[in-house]
Amino acid sequence: MTRTGRALLVGGIAVFVAAVLGLVLSGHSVLRYSADHDRTRALWQLWAPVTVALLVAVLLAPKKPAVDPFTGTDPRTLAVRTWSLVVLGAAFAAGYYVSPRGDLWFLGLKVALLLVIPLAVVRVTWREWSTVDLQGRWLRPLLVVTVYIGLITVLTPWSGSAAPIAVLAVVFLVNAVLEEVFYRFWLQTRLESLYGRWPAIVVASLLWAVWHVGIQGGGGLPLDLASVVANQGVTGLLLGYLWSRHRNPWMLILAHGLVNAPPAMLIALF
């Protein structure tokens, strides 16, 4: 691990610790956990599925490390492109937070900053993970995802009316697919190549978490930031670890999609 990698890891851990301590000490250890409603859950209910699933993921991790697709790439070029993605992710979080909260603005900003500009300017591609050998990389991550979604269903049961299939499809593409492509497939993979696994996972998780302030805010920026770090940020650690060890994009997209649209909601459609 490089010196920069150690600094990113220590700084990222400090952010997580500060967020949790701030919530506990201020008496906000019960959090709103979804932008779709105002229901809340205690921190342990949000963390238990992630903790158990992460332990299972560690136990089932393949012995053979994932191949670094950027081996041989000029480090300076890779660093410029990687930090360009970081800037775009931060711009999306900040731009959405200070902007009108309309659906069209959200969609346009997200597609522009997380898809169009990375493809056109940063020169990322859709094919970066297409050469990954997925043989033997299906059952283990699927077991992890099953444990995770099962525990979420038990500890944070869904209630309410099901959204139309067309709405779920759009949400799936714009959130589950696009977010995993940007934050994990494009950003985290490059951060890993430069700085190591856990610095990359922590940074990508925090950057993914902070944009959620724009849809789950309301308690003031410090409290909102602490809340999303303690909720989405912790979830990002699991998703990031799964990507780092298994490099199976479909399992991450499945997990993210099921978090957004729980099995109970899908069953309600029928």
KEKOLVO-53743 format. One record per residue: x, y, z of N, C-alpha, C, CB in turn; residue in three letters; residue number from 1. Coordinates in steps of 0.05 Angstrom, whole numbers. Glycine has a CB too. Layout:
VEXBA    n_x    n_y    n_z   ca_x   ca_y   ca_z    c_x    c_y    c_z   cb_x   cb_y   cb_z   r   k
VEXBA      X      Y      Z      X      Y      Z      X      Y      Z      X      Y      Z ALA NUM
...
END
This chain:
VEXBA    n_x    n_y    n_z   ca_x   ca_y   ca_z    c_x    c_y    c_z   cb_x   cb_y   cb_z   r   k
VEXBA     17    -24      0      0      0      0     18     25      0    -19      0     25 MET   1
VEXBA     12     44    -17     27     68    -19     22     87      4     22     82    -45 THR   2
VEXBA     38    108      7     34    127     28      7    141     24     57    148     28 ARG   3
VEXBA      1    148     -1    -25    160     -7    -48    142      0    -27    169    -36 THR   4
VEXBA    -44    116     -6    -65     96      1    -70     95     31    -57     69    -10 GLY   5
VEXBA    -48     95     46    -52     94     76    -66    119     86    -24     92     89 ARG   6
VEXBA    -59    142     74    -72    167     82   -102    167     75    -59    191     69 ALA   7
VEXBA   -108    156     52   -137    155     44   -152    136     62   -139    146     15 LEU   8
VEXBA   -139    113     69   -152     94     87   -157    105    115   -136     68     88 LEU   9
VEXBA   -136    117    126   -138    128    153   -159    151    153   -111    138    163 VAL  10
VEXBA   -157    168    133   -176    190    132   -205    181    128   -169    209    109 GLY  11
VEXBA   -208    160    111   -235    149    107   -247    137    132   -235    129     84 GLY  12
VEXBA   -230    121    146   -239    109    171   -247    131    191   -217     90    182 ILE  13
VEXBA   -231    152    192   -237    174    210   -264    186    204   -215    195    209 ALA  14
VEXBA   -271    188    179   -297    199    171   -319    181    181   -299    202    140 VAL  15
VEXBA   -316    155    178   -336    136    188   -339    138    218   -329    107    180 PHE  16
VEXBA   -317    138    232   -318    140    261   -330    166    271   -289    137    273 VAL  17
VEXBA   -323    188    258   -334    214    265   -364    215    260   -320    237    250 ALA  18
VEXBA   -373    203    238   -401    203    232   -417    187    253   -406    190    204 ALA  19
VEXBA   -407    164    260   -421    147    280   -421    161    308   -408    120    282 VAL  20
VEXBA   -398    171    316   -397    184    342   -415    209    343   -368    192    348 LEU  21
VEXBA   -415    223    321   -432    247    320   -462    240    323   -428    262    294 GLY  22
VEXBA   -470    218    309   -498    209    311   -505    200    339   -503    187    291 LEU  23
VEXBA   -487    184    351   -493    173    377   -493    194    399   -472    151    384 VAL  24
VEXBA   -472    211    398   -470    232    419   -492    253    417   -443    245    417 LEU  25
VEXBA   -502    257    392   -524    277    389   -552    265    392   -522    290    362 SER  26
VEXBA   -552    238    398   -578    225    402   -593    219    376   -595    242    419 GLY  27
VEXBA   -578    215    354   -591    209    329   -583    181    319   -584    230    308 HIS  28
VEXBA   -585    161    336   -576    134    329   -599    119    315   -567    119    353 SER  29
VEXBA   -622    131    310   -644    120    295   -646    136    270   -671    119    312 VAL  30
VEXBA   -643    123    247   -640    138    222   -663    131    202   -614    131    209 LEU  31
VEXBA   -670    151    187   -687    147    163   -670    132    143   -698    174    151 ARG  32
VEXBA   -679    109    133   -662     92    117   -669     91     87   -662     64    128 TYR  33
VEXBA   -690    106     79   -698    106     51   -709    133     43   -719     84     46 SER  34
VEXBA   -705    140     18   -716    165      8   -746    163      1   -700    175    -16 ALA  35
VEXBA   -756    138      1   -783    133     -7   -804    138     15   -786    105    -18 ASP  36
VEXBA   -795    139     40   -813    143     62   -797    154     86   -827    116     70 HIS  37
VEXBA   -811    159    108   -798    171    131   -794    151    154   -814    194    141 ASP  38
VEXBA   -797    126    149   -793    106    170   -764    104    177   -803     78    161 ARG  39
VEXBA   -759     96    202   -731     96    212   -724     68    223   -728    117    235 THR  40
VEXBA   -698     64    226   -687     40    238   -663     47    255   -679     19    216 ARG  41
VEXBA   -658     32    276   -635     36    293   -610     28    277   -637     19    319 ALA  42
VEXBA   -587     40    285   -562     34    272   -556      4    270   -539     48    285 LEU  43
VEXBA   -561    -10    292   -555    -39    291   -571    -54    271   -559    -51    319 TRP  44
VEXBA   -596    -45    266   -612    -58    246   -602    -53    218   -641    -48    248 GLN  45
VEXBA   -590    -30    213   -578    -24    187   -551    -38    184   -575      6    184 LEU  46
VEXBA   -536    -41    205   -509    -52    203   -509    -82    204   -492    -41    225 TRP  47
VEXBA   -528    -95    218   -527   -124    221   -526   -139    195   -551   -133    238 ALA  48
VEXBA   -543   -132    175   -542   -146    149   -515   -143    135   -564   -137    131 PRO  49
VEXBA   -504   -118    137   -478   -113    124   -456   -129    138   -472    -83    124 VAL  50
VEXBA   -456   -128    165   -435   -142    180   -435   -172    175   -439   -136    210 THR  51
VEXBA   -458   -184    176   -460   -213    172   -452   -220    143   -488   -223    178 VAL  52
VEXBA   -463   -205    124   -457   -211     96   -427   -206     90   -474   -193     78 ALA  53
VEXBA   -415   -186    103   -387   -181     98   -370   -203    110   -379   -154    111 LEU  54
VEXBA   -377   -214    133   -363   -236    145   -365   -261    126   -374   -243    172 LEU  55
VEXBA   -389   -266    116   -393   -288     97   -376   -284     72   -423   -291     89 VAL  56
VEXBA   -375   -259     62   -360   -252     39   -330   -257     43   -364   -224     30 ALA  57
VEXBA   -320   -250     67   -292   -255     73   -286   -285     74   -284   -242    100 VAL  58
VEXBA   -304   -300     86   -300   -329     88   -301   -343     61   -321   -341    107 LEU  59
VEXBA   -317   -332     43   -320   -344     16   -303   -331     -5   -349   -343      8 LEU  60
VEXBA   -285   -313      3   -269   -299    -17   -251   -318    -31   -253   -277     -3 ALA  61
VEXBA   -248   -316    -57   -230   -333    -73   -201   -329    -65   -234   -328   -103 PRO  62
VEXBA   -186   -350    -66   -157   -348    -59   -142   -332    -81   -145   -375    -56 LYS  63
VEXBA   -151   -335   -105   -137   -321   -128   -147   -293   -129   -142   -336   -154 LYS  64
VEXBA   -129   -273   -127   -137   -245   -128   -147   -237   -156   -114   -226   -120 PRO  65
VEXBA   -164   -217   -157   -174   -207   -182   -152   -195   -198   -197   -187   -178 ALA  66
VEXBA   -154   -197   -224   -133   -186   -242   -136   -155   -243   -135   -198   -270 VAL  67
VEXBA   -114   -141   -242   -114   -112   -244   -114   -105   -274    -90    -99   -230 ASP  68
VEXBA   -136    -94   -284   -138    -88   -313   -120    -65   -322   -166    -82   -321 PRO  69
VEXBA   -108    -51   -302    -92    -27   -309    -62    -32   -305   -101     -3   -292 PHE  70
VEXBA    -55    -57   -302    -26    -64   -300    -12    -55   -326    -22    -94   -296 THR  71
VEXBA      9    -40   -323     23    -30   -346     15     -3   -355     21    -49   -368 GLY  72
VEXBA     -8      8   -344    -17     34   -352      1     55   -338    -46     39   -344 THR  73
VEXBA      7     77   -352     23     98   -341      9    109   -315     26    121   -362 ASP  74
VEXBA     23    108   -292     11    116   -267      0    144   -267     30    113   -245 PRO  75
VEXBA     14    163   -280      5    190   -280    -21    194   -296     27    209   -292 ARG  76
VEXBA    -22    180   -319    -47    181   -335    -70    168   -319    -43    166   -361 THR  77
VEXBA    -65    146   -306    -85    132   -290    -94    150   -267    -75    105   -280 LEU  78
VEXBA    -76    164   -254    -83    181   -231   -100    204   -240    -57    191   -218 ALA  79
VEXBA    -93    216   -263   -109    239   -273   -138    230   -279    -96    251   -298 VAL  80
VEXBA   -141    207   -292   -167    197   -299   -183    189   -274   -166    174   -319 ARG  81
VEXBA   -169    177   -255   -182    168   -230   -193    192   -215   -163    152   -213 THR  82
VEXBA   -176    212   -211   -185    235   -195   -205    253   -210   -161    252   -187 TRP  83
VEXBA   -204    250   -237   -225    263   -252   -252    251   -246   -220    261   -283 SER  84
VEXBA   -253    224   -243   -278    211   -235   -286    219   -207   -274    180   -237 LEU  85
VEXBA   -267    222   -189   -273    231   -162   -286    258   -162   -248    231   -144 VAL  86
VEXBA   -275    276   -178   -286    303   -181   -315    302   -192   -268    321   -199 VAL  87
VEXBA   -319    285   -212   -346    283   -224   -366    272   -203   -345    265   -248 LEU  88
VEXBA   -357    252   -187   -375    242   -166   -381    263   -145   -362    218   -153 GLY  89
VEXBA   -361    279   -137   -366    300   -118   -383    322   -130   -339    312   -109 ALA  90
VEXBA   -380    328   -156   -396    348   -169   -425    340   -170   -385    354   -197 ALA  91
VEXBA   -430    314   -175   -457    304   -175   -470    307   -148   -458    275   -184 PHE  92
VEXBA   -456    300   -127   -467    302   -100   -473    331    -93   -448    290    -79 ALA  93
VEXBA   -454    349    -98   -457    377    -91   -478    390   -109   -431    392    -94 ALA  94
VEXBA   -477    384   -136   -496    396   -154   -524    389   -149   -489    388   -182 GLY  95
VEXBA   -529    364   -141   -557    356   -135   -566    367   -109   -559    325   -135 TYR  96
VEXBA   -548    370    -90   -556    380    -63   -565    409    -65   -532    378    -44 TYR  97
VEXBA   -551    426    -81   -557    454    -82   -577    461   -104   -532    470    -86 VAL  98
VEXBA   -586    442   -120   -603    447   -142   -632    441   -136   -594    430   -166 SER  99
VEXBA   -651    450   -154   -679    442   -151   -681    411   -151   -696    454   -174 PRO 100
VEXBA   -698    400   -135   -700    371   -131   -719    358   -151   -707    365   -103 ARG 101
VEXBA   -721    367   -175   -739    354   -194   -727    329   -206   -745    373   -216 GLY 102
VEXBA   -744    310   -214   -735    285   -225   -719    289   -251   -759    267   -230 ASP 103
VEXBA   -728    307   -268   -714    311   -293   -686    322   -289   -730    329   -312 LEU 104
VEXBA   -683    341   -270   -657    352   -263   -639    330   -252   -660    375   -244 TRP 105
VEXBA   -650    314   -234   -634    292   -223   -625    273   -244   -651    277   -202 PHE 106
VEXBA   -643    265   -262   -635    247   -283   -614    259   -302   -660    239   -299 LEU 107
VEXBA   -619    284   -310   -600    296   -328   -573    300   -316   -611    323   -337 GLY 108
VEXBA   -572    309   -291   -546    313   -278   -532    287   -274   -551    327   -251 LEU 109
VEXBA   -546    267   -267   -534    241   -261   -523    229   -287   -554    222   -248 LYS 110
VEXBA   -538    229   -308   -529    217   -333   -505    233   -344   -552    217   -353 VAL 111
VEXBA   -507    259   -342   -485    276   -352   -459    271   -337   -492    305   -351 ALA 112
VEXBA   -460    272   -310   -435    271   -295   -425    243   -289   -440    285   -268 LEU 113
VEXBA   -443    223   -288   -434    196   -282   -432    178   -306   -453    184   -262 LEU 114
VEXBA   -442    188   -330   -441    171   -353   -429    185   -378   -469    161   -360 LEU 115
VEXBA   -441    206   -386   -433    219   -412   -405    230   -410   -453    241   -419 VAL 116
VEXBA   -400    246   -390   -373    258   -387   -351    237   -382   -373    279   -365 ILE 117
VEXBA   -356    218   -365   -335    197   -362   -329    182   -388   -344    176   -342 PRO 118
VEXBA   -350    176   -404   -345    163   -430   -331    181   -450   -371    153   -441 LEU 119
VEXBA   -339    206   -451   -329    224   -472   -303    237   -464   -349    246   -477 ALA 120
VEXBA   -298    243   -438   -275    259   -430   -254    242   -416   -284    282   -413 VAL 121
VEXBA   -263    226   -396   -244    210   -380   -236    185   -396   -257    203   -354 VAL 122
VEXBA   -250    179   -416   -244    156   -434   -246    129   -420   -216    160   -445 ARG 123
VEXBA   -266    126   -402   -273    100   -392   -288     85   -414   -289    102   -365 VAL 124
VEXBA   -292     59   -411   -306     44   -430   -325     24   -416   -287     29   -449 THR 125
VEXBA   -344     14   -432   -362     -6   -421   -349    -33   -419   -387     -8   -439 TRP 126
VEXBA   -326    -37   -433   -315    -64   -436   -293    -70   -415   -304    -67   -463 ARG 127
VEXBA   -289    -52   -396   -267    -56   -378   -268    -82   -362   -265    -33   -359 GLU 128
VEXBA   -292    -91   -356   -294   -116   -340   -303   -139   -358   -314   -112   -317 TRP 129
VEXBA   -305   -135   -384   -315   -157   -401   -294   -179   -404   -322   -146   -429 SER 130
VEXBA   -269   -173   -399   -248   -194   -401   -245   -209   -375   -222   -181   -409 THR 131
VEXBA   -260   -202   -354   -257   -216   -329   -268   -245   -332   -272   -202   -306 VAL 132
VEXBA   -253   -264   -323   -261   -292   -323   -280   -297   -300   -237   -311   -322 ASP 133
VEXBA   -306   -300   -307   -327   -304   -286   -330   -333   -278   -353   -292   -295 LEU 134
VEXBA   -315   -351   -290   -318   -379   -283   -311   -382   -253   -299   -396   -300 GLN 135
VEXBA   -330   -394   -238   -326   -398   -210   -331   -373   -193   -298   -407   -204 GLY 136
VEXBA   -341   -352   -205   -346   -327   -191   -375   -320   -190   -330   -304   -205 ARG 137
VEXBA   -392   -340   -189   -421   -336   -188   -433   -345   -161   -434   -351   -211 TRP 138
VEXBA   -427   -370   -153   -441   -381   -130   -434   -366   -104   -434   -410   -127 LEU 139
VEXBA   -409   -360    -99   -401   -348    -74   -413   -320    -71   -371   -346    -73 ARG 140
VEXBA   -410   -302    -91   -423   -276    -87   -454   -278    -86   -415   -257   -110 PRO 141
VEXBA   -465   -297   -100   -494   -301    -99   -503   -308    -70   -504   -322   -119 LEU 142
VEXBA   -487   -325    -57   -493   -333    -29   -492   -308    -11   -474   -355    -19 LEU 143
VEXBA   -472   -292    -15   -469   -267      1   -493   -249     -3   -443   -252     -7 VAL 144
VEXBA   -500   -245    -29   -523   -227    -35   -549   -239    -22   -526   -224    -65 VAL 145
VEXBA   -552   -265    -23   -576   -278    -12   -577   -273     18   -576   -308    -18 THR 146
VEXBA   -555   -277     32   -554   -272     61   -561   -243     67   -527   -279     72 VAL 147
VEXBA   -549   -224     52   -553   -196     56   -582   -188     52   -535   -180     38 TYR 148
VEXBA   -593   -195     29   -621   -187     24   -640   -201     43   -628   -194     -5 ILE 149
VEXBA   -634   -226     50   -651   -240     70   -652   -225     96   -642   -268     73 GLY 150
VEXBA   -629   -217    106   -628   -203    132   -642   -175    130   -599   -200    141 LEU 151
VEXBA   -638   -161    107   -652   -136    104   -682   -140    105   -644   -123     77 ILE 152
VEXBA   -692   -161     92   -720   -166     91   -731   -171    119   -726   -190     73 THR 153
VEXBA   -715   -184    136   -725   -190    163   -723   -166    181   -708   -213    175 VAL 154
VEXBA   -701   -152    180   -696   -130    199   -708   -103    190   -666   -126    203 LEU 155
VEXBA   -711    -99    164   -723    -74    154   -745    -81    134   -701    -55    141 THR 156
VEXBA   -767    -93    144   -788   -103    126   -800    -80    110   -809   -117    141 PRO 157
VEXBA   -806    -85     85   -818    -65     68   -848    -66     72   -811    -71     38 TRP 158
VEXBA   -860    -42     71   -889    -40     71   -897    -16     54   -900    -36    100 SER 159
VEXBA   -921    -19     42   -930      2     24   -939     -9     -3   -909     24     20 GLY 160
VEXBA   -946      9    -21   -955      0    -47   -931     -4    -66   -975     20    -59 SER 161
VEXBA   -934    -22    -84   -913    -27   -104   -913     -7   -126   -915    -56   -116 ALA 162
VEXBA   -890      1   -135   -888     20   -157   -893      6   -183   -860     34   -158 ALA 163
VEXBA   -903     20   -204   -907      8   -230   -881     -4   -241   -918     28   -250 PRO 164
VEXBA   -884    -25   -258   -860    -38   -269   -842    -19   -284   -869    -61   -287 ILE 165
VEXBA   -855      0   -299   -839     19   -315   -822     36   -297   -857     36   -332 ALA 166
VEXBA   -833     45   -275   -818     61   -256   -795     45   -244   -837     72   -233 VAL 167
VEXBA   -800     21   -236   -779      4   -225   -757     -1   -245   -791    -23   -216 LEU 168
VEXBA   -764     -4   -270   -744     -8   -291   -726     16   -294   -757    -15   -317 ALA 169
VEXBA   -738     40   -294   -722     64   -296   -704     68   -271   -740     89   -299 VAL 170
VEXBA   -715     63   -248   -700     65   -223   -677     45   -223   -718     60   -198 VAL 171
VEXBA   -682     21   -233   -661      1   -234   -638     10   -252   -673    -26   -244 PHE 172
VEXBA   -644     20   -276   -624     28   -294   -608     53   -285   -636     34   -322 LEU 173
VEXBA   -623     73   -275   -610     98   -267   -595     95   -240   -631    120   -265 VAL 174
VEXBA   -605     79   -222   -593     76   -196   -575     52   -194   -614     76   -175 ASN 175
VEXBA   -586     28   -195   -571      4   -191   -549      1   -212   -588    -20   -191 ALA 176
VEXBA   -556      3   -238   -536     -2   -259   -516     21   -261   -551     -6   -286 VAL 177
VEXBA   -526     45   -264   -508     68   -269   -490     73   -245   -524     93   -275 LEU 178
VEXBA   -501     71   -221   -485     76   -197   -463     55   -194   -502     77   -172 GLU 179
VEXBA   -470     30   -198   -449      9   -195   -428     12   -217   -462    -19   -197 GLU 180
VEXBA   -436     19   -241   -417     23   -263   -398     45   -255   -431     29   -289 VAL 181
VEXBA   -408     68   -246   -391     91   -241   -374     86   -216   -407    116   -238 PHE 182
VEXBA   -387     82   -193   -373     82   -167   -356     57   -163   -393     85   -145 TYR 183
VEXBA   -365     34   -171   -350     10   -167   -333      2   -191   -368    -13   -158 ARG 184
VEXBA   -346     -2   -214   -332    -13   -237   -310      6   -248   -351    -20   -259 PHE 185
VEXBA   -318     31   -250   -299     51   -262   -281     63   -240   -314     73   -276 TRP 186
VEXBA   -293     74   -219   -277     89   -199   -261     71   -181   -295    107   -183 LEU 187
VEXBA   -275     52   -168   -261     36   -148   -239     19   -160   -281     17   -134 GLN 188
VEXBA   -243      9   -184   -223     -8   -197   -197      8   -202   -233    -19   -223 THR 189
VEXBA   -200     33   -210   -177     50   -215   -164     58   -188   -185     76   -230 ARG 190
VEXBA   -180     64   -168   -168     70   -142   -153     46   -131   -190     78   -122 LEU 191
VEXBA   -164     22   -134   -150     -2   -126   -123     -5   -139   -166    -27   -131 GLU 192
VEXBA   -122      0   -165    -97     -3   -180    -76     17   -170   -102      2   -210 SER 193
VEXBA    -84     40   -162    -66     61   -152    -58     58   -123    -77     88   -157 LEU 194
VEXBA    -79     52   -106    -74     54    -77    -80     29    -60    -92     76    -67 TYR 195
VEXBA    -91      9    -72    -97    -15    -57   -127    -19    -52    -82    -14    -31 GLY 196
VEXBA   -134    -44    -43   -162    -52    -41   -178    -34    -22   -164    -80    -32 ARG 197
VEXBA   -170    -33      4   -187    -20     24   -187     10     21   -178    -28     51 TRP 198
VEXBA   -165     24     15   -168     52      9   -189     58    -13   -142     64      1 PRO 199
VEXBA   -188     41    -34   -207     44    -56   -235     40    -48   -199     25    -79 ALA 200
VEXBA   -240     18    -32   -267     12    -23   -278     35     -6   -267    -15     -7 ILE 201
VEXBA   -262     44     13   -271     65     31   -277     91     16   -250     70     53 VAL 202
VEXBA   -259    100     -1   -263    125    -16   -288    123    -34   -239    132    -33 VAL 203
VEXBA   -290    101    -49   -314     98    -67   -340     97    -51   -310     73    -84 ALA 204
VEXBA   -339     83    -28   -363     81    -11   -372    108     -1   -358     62     12 SER 205
VEXBA   -353    124      8   -360    151     19   -370    169     -3   -335    164     32 LEU 206
VEXBA   -357    168    -27   -366    185    -48   -394    177    -58   -346    183    -72 LEU 207
VEXBA   -400    151    -58   -426    141    -65   -447    149    -44   -426    110    -69 TRP 208
VEXBA   -439    149    -19   -458    155      3   -466    184      2   -445    149     30 ALA 209
VEXBA   -447    203     -3   -454    231      2   -475    242    -18   -429    248     -1 VAL 210
VEXBA   -478    230    -41   -498    241    -59   -526    237    -48   -496    229    -87 TRP 211
VEXBA   -530    217    -30   -556    211    -19   -566    233     -1   -555    185     -4 HIS 212
VEXBA   -549    252      7   -558    274     23   -580    290      8   -534    293     30 VAL 213
VEXBA   -577    291    -18   -596    305    -34   -624    294    -34   -587    307    -62 GLY 214
VEXBA   -627    268    -28   -653    255    -28   -662    247      0   -653    231    -46 ILE 215
VEXBA   -644    247     20   -651    239     47   -645    261     67   -637    214     54 GLN 216
VEXBA   -640    285     58   -633    306     77   -657    318     91   -618    328     62 GLY 217
VEXBA   -652    337    109   -673    350    123   -666    358    151   -697    333    123 GLY 218
VEXBA   -644    346    161   -637    352    189   -613    371    191   -630    326    203 GLY 219
VEXBA   -605    383    169   -582    400    169   -558    385    158   -575    410    198 GLY 220
VEXBA   -540    398    144   -519    385    129   -501    367    146   -502    405    116 LEU 221
VEXBA   -491    375    170   -474    357    185   -489    331    193   -465    371    211 PRO 222
VEXBA   -513    333    202   -528    310    210   -535    293    186   -554    317    225 LEU 223
VEXBA   -542    305    164   -548    290    139   -524    275    129   -559    309    118 ASP 224
VEXBA   -501    288    129   -476    275    120   -470    251    138   -453    295    120 LEU 225
VEXBA   -472    255    164   -466    233    183   -485    210    178   -468    243    212 ALA 226
VEXBA   -510    216    173   -531    195    169   -525    178    144   -558    208    167 SER 227
VEXBA   -519    191    122   -514    175     97   -488    160     99   -514    194     73 VAL 228
VEXBA   -468    171    113   -443    156    117   -448    131    133   -421    173    130 VAL 229
VEXBA   -464    133    154   -470    111    172   -489     91    159   -481    121    198 ALA 230
VEXBA   -503     99    139   -523     81    126   -512     72     99   -550     95    122 ASN 231
VEXBA   -514     89     78   -504     81     52   -474     76     51   -512    102     31 GLN 232
VEXBA   -459     92     67   -430     87     67   -422     60     76   -417    108     84 GLY 233
VEXBA   -436     50     97   -430     23    107   -439      2     87   -444     19    134 VAL 234
VEXBA   -462      6     74   -470    -12     53   -450    -13     31   -498     -4     42 THR 235
VEXBA   -438     10     24   -418     11      3   -394     -6      9   -410     39     -1 GLY 236
VEXBA   -387     -9     35   -364    -26     42   -369    -55     33   -359    -25     72 LEU 237
VEXBA   -393    -65     37   -399    -92     28   -399    -94     -3   -427   -100     38 LEU 238
VEXBA   -412    -75    -16   -412    -76    -45   -384    -73    -57   -430    -54    -56 LEU 239
VEXBA   -368    -56    -45   -341    -52    -54   -324    -77    -50   -329    -29    -40 GLY 240
VEXBA   -328    -90    -27   -312   -115    -22   -320   -137    -42   -317   -124      7 TYR 241
VEXBA   -346   -139    -47   -355   -159    -67   -342   -154    -94   -385   -160    -69 LEU 242
VEXBA   -342   -129   -102   -330   -122   -128   -299   -128   -128   -335    -93   -135 TRP 243
VEXBA   -286   -120   -107   -257   -124   -105   -249   -153   -107   -247   -112    -80 SER 244
VEXBA   -264   -170    -94   -256   -199    -92   -267   -216   -115   -265   -210    -66 ARG 245
VEXBA   -291   -210   -125   -304   -227   -144   -305   -216   -173   -331   -234   -135 HIS 246
VEXBA   -305   -190   -175   -306   -177   -202   -329   -187   -219   -279   -181   -217 ARG 247
VEXBA   -352   -192   -205   -376   -201   -219   -396   -178   -219   -388   -227   -205 ASN 248
VEXBA   -397   -163   -241   -415   -139   -241   -444   -146   -237   -411   -125   -267 PRO 249
VEXBA   -453   -169   -246   -481   -175   -245   -491   -180   -216   -487   -200   -262 TRP 250
VEXBA   -473   -190   -199   -481   -194   -171   -484   -168   -157   -460   -212   -157 MET 251
VEXBA   -467   -148   -163   -469   -122   -150   -495   -108   -159   -445   -105   -156 LEU 252
VEXBA   -500   -109   -185   -524    -97   -196   -549   -110   -184   -525    -99   -226 ILE 253
VEXBA   -548   -136   -181   -571   -151   -168   -575   -141   -140   -566   -181   -169 LEU 254
VEXBA   -553   -140   -124   -555   -132    -96   -566   -104    -94   -528   -134    -82 ALA 255
VEXBA   -555    -86   -109   -563    -58   -109   -593    -55   -117   -546    -40   -127 HIS 256
VEXBA   -600    -70   -138   -628    -69   -147   -647    -79   -126   -631    -85   -172 GLY 257
VEXBA   -640   -100   -112   -658   -111    -91   -659    -93    -66   -649   -139    -84 LEU 258
VEXBA   -638    -78    -61   -640    -59    -39   -660    -37    -46   -612    -47    -33 VAL 259
VEXBA   -659    -28    -71   -678     -7    -79   -706    -17    -82   -668      5   -106 ASN 260
VEXBA   -709    -41    -92   -736    -53    -95   -736    -80    -81   -743    -56   -126 ALA 261
VEXBA   -742    -81    -55   -741   -106    -40   -759   -128    -52   -749   -101    -11 PRO 262
VEXBA   -752   -153    -46   -768   -175    -57   -798   -172    -51   -759   -201    -45 PRO 263
VEXBA   -805   -162    -27   -833   -159    -20   -848   -140    -40   -837   -148      8 ALA 264
VEXBA   -833   -119    -48   -845   -100    -68   -849   -114    -95   -827    -76    -71 MET 265
VEXBA   -830   -130   -103   -832   -144   -128   -855   -164   -128   -806   -158   -135 LEU 266
VEXBA   -857   -178   -105   -879   -197   -102   -906   -184   -103   -877   -213    -76 ILE 267
VEXBA   -908   -159    -92   -933   -144    -92   -942   -137   -120   -930   -119    -75 ALA 268
VEXBA   -923   -136   -139   -931   -129   -166   -949   -151   -179   -906   -125   -183 LEU 269
VEXBA   -946   -175   -168   -961   -197   -180   -983   -207   -162   -941   -220   -186 PHE 270
END
